[in-house]
Amino acid sequence: MATYIPINNLEQPLNELGQVGETQRKNSIKINDYKQSANEYTSTNKDALSDGDLFGKGTGVFLDPSENGGSSRDISERKEQIKINEYQKNKPYTTPSV
């Protein structure tokens, strides 16, 4: 039967390659510019709102049922799909009469 040997220390010895890795890791980690006091990332942050760019998708309203959300690409695709959909706001689905 196999014997379980716990590994408590996974640190590698610090050599030249390890030093280069630590430096590169620190340089590659992006700085979070969404500070709680100044530019907190919430549903009303300019980077989260659908304002015509490719990034924001929301409207800032909780569970907004309107079709105002989405990036600029989402909005243009939605308009293209509506062109070929025969059921629109002024022509909704109806129940056939007998």
Backbone as JSON, one array per atom type, in Angstrom:
{
  "sequence": "MATYIPINNLEQPLNELGQVGETQRKNSIKINDYKQSANEYTSTNKDALSDGDLFGKGTGVFLDPSENGGSSRDISERKEQIKINEYQKNKPYTTPSV",
  "N": [[0.84, -1.17, 0.0], [0.46, 2.28, -0.75], [2.32, 4.97, 0.67], [1.42, 8.01, 2.08], [2.99, 11.05, 1.71], [3.15, 14.15, 2.95], [3.57, 17.26, 1.29], [4.92, 20.08, 2.31], [6.45, 22.31, 1.76], [6.77, 24.07, -1.03], [8.53, 25.75, -2.2], [11.0, 26.88, -4.45], [14.56, 26.71, -4.83], [16.26, 29.84, -4.69], [17.57, 30.98, -7.5], [19.35, 32.25, -10.38], [17.52, 32.07, -12.52], [15.11, 31.94, -11.11], [15.09, 34.49, -9.95], [14.85, 36.11, -12.23], [12.35, 35.25, -13.07], [10.72, 36.12, -10.93], [10.98, 38.9, -11.19], [9.88, 39.31, -13.76], [7.27, 38.42, -13.3], [6.31, 40.32, -11.47], [6.36, 42.56, -13.13], [4.49, 41.87, -15.05], [2.0, 41.72, -13.85], [-0.91, 43.47, -13.82], [-1.83, 46.74, -12.73], [-4.5, 47.43, -10.63], [-6.82, 49.74, -11.43], [-9.22, 50.44, -10.39], [-10.26, 51.87, -7.79], [-11.66, 51.77, -4.54], [-12.34, 54.14, -3.33], [-12.26, 56.1, -5.33], [-12.61, 55.36, -8.2], [-14.44, 53.16, -8.31], [-15.36, 49.96, -9.54], [-18.42, 49.49, -10.61], [-21.9, 48.87, -11.41], [-22.52, 51.26, -12.56], [-20.21, 52.38, -13.45], [-18.15, 54.06, -15.86], [-16.79, 52.35, -17.55], [-18.34, 50.11, -17.55], [-20.76, 50.7, -18.63], [-23.02, 50.78, -21.4], [-22.09, 52.68, -23.79], [-21.59, 53.15, -26.43], [-19.07, 52.21, -27.07], [-16.85, 49.34, -27.51], [-16.72, 47.99, -25.13], [-18.3, 48.39, -22.61], [-21.38, 46.95, -21.41], [-23.7, 47.21, -19.94], [-26.65, 49.01, -18.7], [-26.79, 50.38, -16.4], [-28.98, 50.15, -14.85], [-30.59, 48.02, -12.62], [-31.19, 44.75, -13.66], [-32.25, 45.56, -16.18], [-34.86, 45.64, -18.45], [-34.93, 46.71, -20.97], [-33.85, 47.2, -24.39], [-31.5, 48.55, -24.56], [-28.95, 47.99, -23.76], [-25.61, 46.6, -24.19], [-22.63, 46.28, -26.23], [-21.26, 48.4, -28.82], [-21.08, 46.76, -31.04], [-22.87, 44.7, -30.35], [-25.29, 46.11, -30.39], [-25.49, 46.92, -33.09], [-25.63, 44.41, -34.34], [-28.02, 43.47, -33.23], [-29.82, 45.25, -34.39], [-29.53, 44.51, -37.06], [-30.57, 41.9, -36.97], [-33.21, 42.41, -36.31], [-34.16, 43.46, -38.66], [-34.62, 41.25, -40.29], [-36.47, 39.84, -38.91], [-39.82, 39.14, -38.8], [-41.58, 39.77, -36.8], [-42.04, 42.5, -34.85], [-41.86, 45.42, -32.69], [-44.09, 46.94, -33.5], [-45.48, 44.99, -34.84], [-46.39, 42.55, -33.21], [-46.23, 39.14, -31.89], [-49.16, 37.26, -32.34], [-52.25, 35.73, -31.22], [-53.8, 33.24, -33.04], [-57.07, 33.55, -34.36], [-60.07, 31.61, -34.16]],
  "CA": [[0.0, 0.0, 0.0], [1.27, 3.49, -0.88], [2.42, 5.81, 1.85], [1.21, 9.41, 1.76], [3.99, 11.94, 2.28], [2.7, 15.52, 2.67], [4.57, 18.22, 0.82], [4.59, 21.33, 2.97], [7.23, 23.42, 1.26], [6.89, 23.97, -2.48], [9.42, 26.8, -2.68], [12.18, 26.48, -5.21], [15.74, 27.48, -4.42], [16.38, 31.09, -5.42], [18.73, 31.05, -8.38], [19.23, 33.35, -11.35], [16.27, 31.9, -13.25], [14.04, 32.31, -10.19], [15.1, 35.94, -9.8], [14.3, 36.66, -13.46], [10.93, 34.94, -13.03], [10.05, 37.02, -9.97], [10.96, 40.24, -11.79], [8.91, 39.3, -14.86], [5.94, 38.27, -12.72], [5.92, 41.63, -10.92], [6.14, 43.48, -14.25], [3.35, 41.47, -15.88], [0.75, 41.87, -13.12], [-1.44, 44.81, -14.06], [-2.27, 47.49, -11.56], [-5.94, 47.62, -10.61], [-7.1, 51.17, -11.32], [-10.56, 50.63, -9.84], [-10.12, 52.07, -6.36], [-12.95, 51.86, -3.88], [-12.64, 55.52, -2.97], [-12.32, 57.04, -6.46], [-13.14, 54.84, -9.46], [-14.87, 51.79, -8.03], [-16.02, 49.32, -10.67], [-19.78, 49.11, -10.26], [-22.78, 48.83, -12.58], [-22.62, 52.58, -13.16], [-18.88, 52.84, -13.87], [-18.15, 54.38, -17.29], [-16.28, 51.2, -18.3], [-19.35, 49.05, -17.54], [-21.97, 51.16, -19.3], [-23.14, 50.73, -22.85], [-22.05, 54.07, -24.23], [-21.16, 53.23, -27.82], [-17.78, 51.58, -27.34], [-16.92, 47.88, -27.57], [-16.44, 47.39, -23.83], [-19.42, 48.36, -21.68], [-22.56, 46.22, -21.87], [-24.87, 47.45, -19.11], [-27.35, 50.3, -18.76], [-26.73, 50.99, -15.08], [-30.24, 49.87, -14.17], [-30.59, 46.62, -12.2], [-32.04, 43.88, -14.47], [-32.94, 46.43, -17.13], [-35.49, 44.84, -19.5], [-34.91, 47.39, -22.26], [-32.85, 46.71, -25.33], [-30.5, 49.62, -24.69], [-27.64, 47.52, -23.34], [-24.74, 45.95, -25.16], [-21.57, 47.07, -26.84], [-21.66, 48.94, -30.13], [-21.24, 45.61, -31.94], [-24.12, 44.03, -29.97], [-26.42, 46.93, -30.82], [-25.61, 46.85, -34.54], [-26.09, 43.06, -34.67], [-29.44, 43.39, -32.87], [-30.57, 45.97, -35.42], [-29.51, 43.69, -38.27], [-31.47, 40.77, -36.77], [-34.59, 42.9, -36.31], [-34.55, 43.68, -40.05], [-35.11, 40.03, -40.92], [-37.5, 39.26, -38.05], [-41.09, 39.72, -39.2], [-42.3, 40.21, -35.6], [-41.37, 43.63, -34.25], [-42.69, 46.1, -31.69], [-45.38, 47.33, -34.07], [-46.12, 43.77, -35.34], [-46.04, 41.51, -32.24], [-46.85, 37.82, -32.03], [-50.59, 37.28, -32.0], [-52.9, 34.43, -31.1], [-54.73, 33.12, -34.16], [-58.48, 33.41, -33.99], [-60.69, 30.42, -34.76]],
  "C": [[0.9, 1.25, 0.0], [1.22, 4.29, 0.41], [2.29, 7.27, 1.42], [2.26, 10.25, 2.47], [3.55, 13.37, 1.97], [3.86, 16.4, 2.22], [4.17, 19.58, 1.37], [5.29, 22.53, 2.34], [7.43, 23.24, -0.24], [7.81, 25.04, -3.06], [10.62, 26.2, -3.4], [13.38, 27.26, -4.7], [15.87, 28.73, -5.29], [17.69, 31.1, -6.2], [18.49, 32.15, -9.39], [17.91, 33.26, -12.13], [15.07, 32.29, -12.38], [13.95, 33.81, -10.0], [14.5, 36.62, -11.04], [12.78, 36.43, -13.49], [10.16, 35.85, -12.1], [9.94, 38.43, -10.54], [9.91, 40.31, -12.89], [7.48, 39.2, -14.33], [5.44, 39.59, -12.17], [5.61, 42.62, -12.03], [4.88, 43.14, -15.03], [2.01, 41.58, -15.17], [0.28, 43.3, -13.27], [-1.88, 45.44, -12.74], [-3.78, 47.71, -11.68], [-6.24, 49.1, -10.42], [-8.51, 51.46, -10.83], [-10.47, 50.69, -8.32], [-11.5, 52.27, -5.74], [-13.32, 53.31, -3.57], [-12.86, 56.42, -4.18], [-13.06, 56.47, -7.67], [-13.6, 53.4, -9.29], [-15.64, 51.21, -9.21], [-17.37, 48.8, -10.21], [-20.61, 49.11, -11.54], [-22.93, 50.19, -13.24], [-21.27, 53.17, -13.54], [-18.88, 53.05, -15.37], [-17.63, 53.21, -18.13], [-17.28, 50.05, -18.35], [-20.59, 49.42, -18.34], [-21.89, 51.02, -20.81], [-23.23, 52.15, -23.36], [-21.5, 54.22, -25.65], [-19.79, 52.65, -28.11], [-17.94, 50.06, -27.33], [-16.84, 47.22, -26.2], [-17.67, 47.28, -22.94], [-20.64, 47.66, -22.26], [-23.82, 46.61, -21.12], [-25.47, 48.82, -19.29], [-27.27, 51.03, -17.44], [-27.98, 50.78, -14.27], [-30.27, 48.37, -13.86], [-31.61, 45.82, -13.01], [-32.89, 44.67, -15.46], [-33.55, 45.59, -18.26], [-35.44, 45.48, -20.89], [-33.84, 46.78, -23.17], [-31.78, 47.76, -25.58], [-29.1, 49.16, -24.33], [-26.84, 46.89, -24.47], [-23.67, 46.87, -25.69], [-22.06, 47.58, -28.18], [-21.87, 47.81, -31.13], [-22.54, 44.87, -31.63], [-25.33, 44.79, -30.51], [-26.59, 46.85, -32.33], [-26.08, 45.47, -34.99], [-27.58, 42.9, -34.36], [-30.29, 44.09, -33.91], [-30.61, 45.19, -36.72], [-30.49, 42.52, -38.15], [-32.92, 41.21, -36.8], [-35.07, 43.11, -37.74], [-35.14, 42.42, -40.67], [-36.19, 39.33, -40.1], [-38.84, 39.92, -38.38], [-41.92, 40.2, -38.01], [-41.48, 41.29, -34.92], [-42.29, 44.29, -33.25], [-44.05, 46.47, -32.26], [-46.12, 46.16, -34.71], [-45.78, 42.6, -34.39], [-46.67, 40.15, -32.61], [-48.32, 37.92, -31.64], [-51.09, 35.86, -31.86], [-53.9, 34.31, -32.26], [-56.16, 32.95, -33.66], [-59.07, 32.22, -34.75], [-61.78, 30.77, -35.7]]
}
